[in-house]
Amino acid sequence: MIKSKSFFRNLIKSFKFSSGKERQNEDDLKKIAKREQKHFPFETLVAATKDFHPQHKLGEGGFGPVYRGTLDDGREIAVKKLSHSSNQGKREFENEAKLLARVQHRNVVNLLGYCAHGMEKLLVYEYVTNESLDKLLFKSNRKELNWKRRYDIIMGIARGLLYLHEDSHTCIIHRDIKASNILLDDKWVPKIADFGMARLFPEDRTHVSTRVAGTSGYMAPEYVMRGHLSVKADVFSFGVLVLELISGQRNSSFNSNVDAQNLLDWAYKLYKKGKGLEIMDPALALSAASEQVAMCIQIGLLCTQSDPQLRPDMRRVVVLLSKKPGSLEEPTRPGVPGSRHRRYRRPHGLSSTAGTSGGSDSRTSESTFNTSTASTSALASPLKSDPHGKRPMQS
Ligand SMILES: Nc1ncnc2c1ncn2[C@@H]1O[C@H](COP(=O)(O)OP(=O)(O)OP(=O)(O)O)[C@@H](O)[C@H]1O
């Protein structure tokens, strides 16, 4: 189900305050709020989060802090507060608001509403109880994540991505699929979150060329090296995440005493020797269904193949995951996940996410890599260039 167009239009309008028109816009916003009940008064969010009390802080992303809160009617919410210091953050914040207002799916985090109050810009989400996957997967005691749960998480993320790529009203490429952007609810249902990087994708193209933004360890090689963006970049990141879920290891800080450059290389080499199951997280020993794990390893390797054309699309991935383990095509060599000329987008002085297992080098970052003028100008209609030399934003 798609949210109303007017919610989307009004949401965008509310973020486009210019100082002279601020009063008028605030009045408009109140009218909209009354009509749609999507606008949260600032005071409601102050009360819900106990004035953004540090004890309510869930973490801090590239936009700024995220707080947990409870509304008067008992609903639990997460409030993302845009940090004042980041222009880049402001664009991504608007981007997240725009894109999330358009989508609604069981495996995509639900945006409940928004608040624009003077300088303050806030987004209000459903609170997702078990928080982000990285906080569970990369800690030493991860027994709660048994195989059935991990398999269901893989399937849920695949369905969420399929929806974004093919079943929402425009194709959306997330561009930043990673463990910390997957939230888990009380029933362990995964919800894709953090749409700051996401891009609407023109229907008549197989790929676009763009500036590179994403997270080390998850970015597809063709995207990092050539700025070549297609749905297959998300498929690659999904494949990395599948192998992380099976092995319990971060690709970005893979540090094994084995002859392999990274997690993908390690998995591929073992797979070729018929020993793929050796990558399995020892914490899965009691719960794993070996045939299903082996199938998921193969799907992870198919998704991370170097050649994007050989990677399956998400519809095929969902089909493969739904089938009984059986014969699948042979994966070719995996691509080397990218990390090229990266620059962290976190505003200076912001701390890293609170409450994580720490030590993550997998922060969202943006590359200064530029693509050919010809291919970039071909985007003039759906995507316009950012005059400040950062990546293009959709119009
Ligand atoms: N709806 C939500 N429910 C519960 N926790 C949430 C919710 N949204 C965000 N969080 C938590 O808030 C923290 C910050 O999230 P945010 O999406 O802003 O950044 P991030 O994904 O950690 O980092 P980056 O912006 O660099 O990708 C995360 O640790 C996440 O667990």
The ligand as an SDF file (V2000), in Angstrom:
LIG
                    3D

 31 33  0  0  0  0  0  0  0  0999 V2000
   13.2200    3.0000   14.1690 N   0  0  0  0  0  0  0  0  0  0  0  0
   14.1890    2.6420   15.0050 C   0  0  0  0  0  0  0  0  0  0  0  0
   13.9520    1.8100   16.0450 N   0  0  0  0  0  0  0  0  0  0  0  0
   14.9400    1.4500   16.8930 C   0  0  0  0  0  0  0  0  0  0  0  0
   16.2230    1.8720   16.7900 N   0  0  0  0  0  0  0  0  0  0  0  0
   16.5250    2.6990   15.7850 C   0  0  0  0  0  0  0  0  0  0  0  0
   15.5340    3.1330   14.8390 C   0  0  0  0  0  0  0  0  0  0  0  0
   16.1450    3.9460   13.9310 N   0  0  0  0  0  0  0  0  0  0  0  0
   17.4380    4.0180   14.2830 C   0  0  0  0  0  0  0  0  0  0  0  0
   17.6820    3.2800   15.4070 N   0  0  0  0  0  0  0  0  0  0  0  0
   18.9730    3.1370   16.0850 C   0  0  0  0  0  0  0  0  0  0  0  0
   19.6040    4.4130   16.0890 O   0  0  0  0  0  0  0  0  0  0  0  0
   20.9740    4.3040   15.7240 C   0  0  0  0  0  0  0  0  0  0  0  0
   21.3500    5.3700   14.6940 C   0  0  0  0  0  0  0  0  0  0  0  0
   20.6540    5.0870   13.4930 O   0  0  0  0  0  0  0  0  0  0  0  0
   20.9450    5.8460   12.1220 P   0  0  0  0  0  0  0  0  0  0  0  0
   20.0740    5.1900   11.1020 O   0  0  0  0  0  0  0  0  0  0  0  0
   20.7470    7.3070   12.3150 O   0  0  0  0  0  0  0  0  0  0  0  0
   22.4880    5.6430   11.8510 O   0  0  0  0  0  0  0  0  0  0  0  0
   23.4310    4.3750   11.5110 P   0  0  0  0  0  0  0  0  0  0  0  0
   22.7420    3.5100   10.5010 O   0  0  0  0  0  0  0  0  0  0  0  0
   23.8590    3.7230   12.8000 O   0  0  0  0  0  0  0  0  0  0  0  0
   24.7280    5.0710   10.9030 O   0  0  0  0  0  0  0  0  0  0  0  0
   24.9480    5.7420    9.4580 P   0  0  0  0  0  0  0  0  0  0  0  0
   24.0400    6.9410    9.4030 O   0  0  0  0  0  0  0  0  0  0  0  0
   26.3770    6.1070    9.4610 O   0  0  0  0  0  0  0  0  0  0  0  0
   24.5920    4.7170    8.4400 O   0  0  0  0  0  0  0  0  0  0  0  0
   21.1980    2.8860   15.2400 C   0  0  0  0  0  0  0  0  0  0  0  0
   22.0610    2.2790   16.1530 O   0  0  0  0  0  0  0  0  0  0  0  0
   19.8630    2.1870   15.3030 C   0  0  0  0  0  0  0  0  0  0  0  0
   19.9790    0.9750   16.0140 O   0  0  0  0  0  0  0  0  0  0  0  0
  1  2  1  0
  2  3  1  0
  2  7  2  0
  3  4  2  0
  4  5  1  0
  5  6  2  0
  6  7  1  0
  6 10  1  0
  7  8  1  0
  8  9  2  0
  9 10  1  0
 10 11  1  0
 11 12  1  0
 11 30  1  0
 12 13  1  0
 13 14  1  0
 13 28  1  0
 14 15  1  0
 15 16  1  0
 16 17  2  0
 16 18  1  0
 16 19  1  0
 19 20  1  0
 20 21  2  0
 20 22  1  0
 20 23  1  0
 23 24  1  0
 24 25  2  0
 24 26  1  0
 24 27  1  0
 28 29  1  0
 28 30  1  0
 30 31  1  0
M  END
$$$$
